[in-house]
């Protein structure tokens, strides 16, 4: 549980860090934006109506950078 809380706070810090995404290449930046979108529109109490599209986009972008889910 402690690891999840730590990972969550690290992700939140990265999302709020506007310089972080400028250090990524185009593919990594697209993947990062998809991850942010999932965090904002899927992992909260109220899910976006198009949550399945949001998650599918994350899966697609992760496969491009070779992270297998």
N, C-alpha and C positions, 0 to 999 in steps of 0.2 A: 504494500500500500504506500509506503514511504517513497518508493521509486516512482510510482505513478504521480504522486503529488509533485515531486521534484521535476519530472518530465513535463508535467502540465505547466508549472511555473516557468520553466525554461522556454517552452513553446510560446507562452504569453509574452515573455520578455522579447523574444525574437520577432513576434508579430508587431509589437509596439516599437521595435527598433527599425526606423526607416532607412538607416544606412545599410543594414544587413542585406536587403534584397538587391542593392546596387552592386554588391560584390559577387553576385551570381551571374553565370552566363545565361543566355536567353532560355535555354531548355530548363535549367535549374530554376530560373525565376518563374517560369510558367508553372512548374511543379509546386513551387513554394506558394504561389497565388492560389492554386487549387487546394493546397493544404489549409491555407488561411480561410478559404471559402467554406471548407468542411467544418472547421472550428467555429466559424461564425453562424453557419446556417444549418448544421446538422447535429453537432455535439452539445447543443444547449437544450434547455427544457422545451422550447418551441422550435420544431423543425420547419424548414422552408417547405413550401408545397412541392417544389421540384428537387427535393432532397436526393432522390435516386439519380438524377442527372448530375448533381453536385458530386456525389460519391463516385459515380462512373467516370467523371472527368478526372478525379484524383487518381483512380486506378489506371486510367489511360496514360496520364502524365508520368506516373511512377514507373510504368512499364517502359516508357521511352528512356528514362534515365537508369533503367535496369534494376529497379527495386521491385522485387516480386512480393506481392501480397498474398 
